[in-house]
Amino acid sequence: MGSSSTLVKFSLILTLELLVLAKAINNTTNSFPHTTDSFPIDTNFIFPSPIPNWPQGGDFATGEIDLGGLKVQQISGFNKIWSTEGEGPNDAIATFFEPFIPDGFSMLSGYAQPNNRPLLGWALVAKATDNSSDILKQPTDYTLVWSNGNTSILNPAYFWLPIPPDGYKSLGLVVTTSPEKPSPDKIRCVRSDFTADAEMDDWIWGNVYGLRPKIRGAGAQPVSVGAFAFQNDAVALFCLINTNPNYTTGKLNGFQMDAMFQAYAPYVYFHPKEKYLPTSTEWFFDNGALLYMKGQESNPVEVESGGLNLPTGG
């Protein structure tokens, strides 16, 4: 594809969505003390460079998304509630958290992850856009779904499933370290028309798994809340659904997408005699491929559609 004096530099696209990137890192806080044993979870995942200021437009990078009357915020700062230390081998330890709750918002679920990786997770909190709305309600009671209180005096834990009012669904569990039921004000249930079915995701610990929407993919409107569940009780928990007619408001526009590519897309350098490329060369030509000439590396030019300006005869 040209002479040996030519080097083509391609920028590949990374698909990075929503405020999983922009808000999560800004909110991340390590809120619990270190124990005598140190685990990767005791440190936060940190990007190697500051997060850029993204171009404004829509709900992207604002910290909140309106799901059609229900505003959600993604929180990655947590209070530690309980760790499974002492409940099994160190390579099978997990920690359970509650998100910090901003003023006016309510918890929908806790968050949990294994201890063998840095703390990098999130949970959604929510509030109705209209204070008189009944989209969120307190649970009527709680059901204890798991406890080690009879076997662990020094490290007890109690996992509670909120019982929703009629017409509402529960989205997450509450974890406590005492046998008393949580306050009804601890968590909120969501009106059924704002919920969608969930299913088990990756394993976390024991019989505990993450939850994700059953319906996923391009154009899908269900929204994960970052919750976890016991395998036998997963059917009792749900995820959110975006009822906003303009449900793409939280996605990146063209300017934001371009800024995202500039900040995070990797550069892949191909040898001039490379025969196998990851996609059609025409796609690269139309999506920012640059032509570098030997001795003029500081002055690249865009490859024209169809590669018309590429060197020939080499």
N, C-alpha and C positions, 0 to 999 in steps of 0.2 A: 504493500500500500504506500509506495513512495520510496525514495532513496534512503541510504543508511544515514544521511545527514539530517533526516527529518524525525522528529519525535512528536507524537500526538498525545496530548494530555486530555484525558476525559474526566469529567466530573460526574460521578454516579449519584443517583438520587437516593437519599435515605427517607423512608416514610416515617415522619414523626408527627404525631397527632395531638390536637386539643391542648389542654393545659396540663397534661401529664408531665410535660417537661417544664413549662414556664412557672407554674404555680408550685409544683411539688418541691423543687429545690429551694425556692424562696421561703417555704414554710418549715423546712426540715429542722428539727431540734432534737438533740439527744437529751432527754429529760430525766434519765434515771442514773443512779450512781453505779460505778463499777463494783463488781464483786471481786473476791480473791481470784476467781477464774476469769480469764479474759477470752471473749469470743468475738468473732468478726462483727456481730450485731452491735457490739459496744461502740462501734464507730459508724459515722454516717457516710454514705456514698457522696462524694463531692466531685463535681465536674472539674477538669483541669484548668478551666478558664472561666471568668465571670459570664453569667447569662446575658446575652445581648438585649438591648431594648428593641422589642419587636415593633414594626409598623402598626399603627392603630387601625381598627376596623372590625366590626362584629364583636363577638364575645371572646374571641381568642386572646389569651394572655391578660384578660381583665381580672381573672381570679374567680369569676362567677359565670354560670350559664343558666339561662331561664329555660326550663323544660316545659313551658306552657302554663305558668302559674305557680311553679315550684322552682325556686332558685337553689342551686347547689354550689357548694364550694369544696374544692379538693384540698384536704388537710394532710400534711406529712409531718406535723409535729405531734408527739404523742406523750401520754403518761403511761408508764409501765404499770400494769396491774398484776401480772403473775408470770413466772417462768417455770418451765417443767424441770428445772435442775433438781436432781435427786429422784426423778421419776423414770430414769432410764439412762442409757449410755450417753456420754457427752456429744457424740455425733448425731444424736436424735433429740436434741433439745430445741425447744421453741419458746417464744415469748409472746404474750398477749398484751395488747395495748388498748387505750381509749384515745381518740383524737382530742386535741385542744378544741374547744367550742367557741367560735367567735360570737360576739353579742348578737342576739336575735336569731341565732341558728340552733338547731337541735341535732343530736347524734342519731344516726340511723343504724350504725353497726360499729363494732370494734374492728381491730386489725390484728393479724398474727402473721409471724413468719419464722422460719427456722433460724437458729442462731449461727449457722455456718456461713452466713454472708452478711455484708454491711447492711445497716438499716436503710432500706430504700422501699418505701411503700406509702400507701395513702388510704384514706377513707373519706367518703363524701359526708358532708353535713348539709342540712337543708332548712329552708324557711319558705313559707308561702309568700308570694309577692303581695297579696292582699291580706292584711292582718285579720280580716273577718272571715277568711277562707277556712274551710274544714278539711283541707288536704291532709294535714298532719293531726294525729291524735295520740294521746298517751295510751299505753296498753291497759287493759282492764285487770291483768294479773300476770304472774310469771309461773312457768313450769320449770322445775329443776331437771336438766337433761343429762348432767354429769357432775360428779363430785368425787374427790379423793379424801373428803373430810373424815371418813371413818378409818383411813389408813395413814394419813399424813398429818401429824400434829404440828410440825414445824413449817410446812409449806402447803396449807390447804387451799383449794380452789373450788369454786362453784360456778357452773355455767347455766345461765337462765335463758329460756326461750320466752319472749314477750307474747302474751295472748292478746291478739288485736280485737278491737270492737268489731261488730258486724259491719261488713262492707270495707274492711281494711286488711292490710297484709303486714306481716313482720318481715324486716329485711336483714336483721342481724341479731346476734346473741349479746348478752351482758355477762361479763365475768366479774366475780367478787371473790374476796378472800375470807368472807364470813358467811355463816349459814342464813343470815337474814335476807329476805327478799329485797331486791333493789327498789328504790323509790319509783313510782310510776312516772315521775318527771325525768328519769334518767335517759330515756330513749323515746323515740316516736315511731308509731306505725303510720303507714301511708295508705291513702285511699286507693281502692283496688284499680281504678281507671288510670292510675299513675304507676302501676306495677306490671311486671312481665315475669314469665317463668325463668328460674335460674337452674343451674346444674353444677355438679362438683367440678372443680378445676384441679390444680396441682396439690399434691399431698403436702401437709404442713407438719403434722405430728400425730402419732397414734392413729386415732380414727377421725382426725380433723383434716378437712380439706378447704381450700379456697372455693369461692363461688364465682361463677361467671354467667352471663346471659346465655340462654339456650339458643337464641337467634342472634347471630353475629354476621359480620361481613359488611360490604359496601352497601350503604343505604339502610342498614338495620338501625332501629330506633331504641331498642333496649340499652340500658346503661348500667354498668357494674358499679357497685357501691364500695368495693374493697372488703367485703365481708368474708367470714369463714363459717363453717358449720360442721357438726358431727355427721358422719356418713348416714346414719339412720334417721337424722332429722333434717336433712337437706331439703326434702320436699316441702317442709313447713316454711321455708324462707324464699324470698323473691328478690328481684332486682327492680330498678326503676325503668320507666320508659319515657322517652322524650315525646310529649304531646304537642310541642310547639309546631305550628304549621310551617314555620321557617326553621326546621330542625337542623339545618346546616349552619346556623348562626355561629356556633362555636368552632367551626372548622376554619382552616387557614384560607385567606384569599391569595390571589396571585402574588402580591407584594410580600406578604408574610411568608409564603412558600419560598419565594426567591431568597429572602433574608435567611430562612432556615437552611437552605441549601448552601448559601455562602458561608454560614457559620459551622455547619456540621457535615456536609457532604464530603466523603473522602476523595482523594485524588488517586487515580490508578494510572500508572505509567506502563504502556505496552511496548515491548520490543518492536522495532520496525518490521521484523520478519515474523511476528506472531500471526498464526493462522486462525486461532480460535478466540473469538471475542464473545462476551456474555450476551450480546443482543445484536440486532442488525446495525450495521454501520450507519445506515441512513438515519436511524433514530438518534444516534450520537450527533450526527451532523446537524440535525434540527433542534438539538437540545443542549447547545453550549459547548461542543467540542472545539478545542483551540489548537492551532497549528503553531509549533515552535520550530524555528529554523536555527541551525547551528551558527553560533556567533551572534544571534539576535534573540536569545532566550528571554530577555526583558521586554520584548515587544511582540507578544503573540497576536495572532489574528484569528478571527472566527472562521471555522470551516464552512464554506458555502454549502447550501443544500445540494445533495448529490455529490459532494466532494469535488466540485468543479475547480477549486483553486489548489488542490493537492498536487504536489510535484509528480511528474510522470517520467517514464523512461529509466527509472532506477531499478 
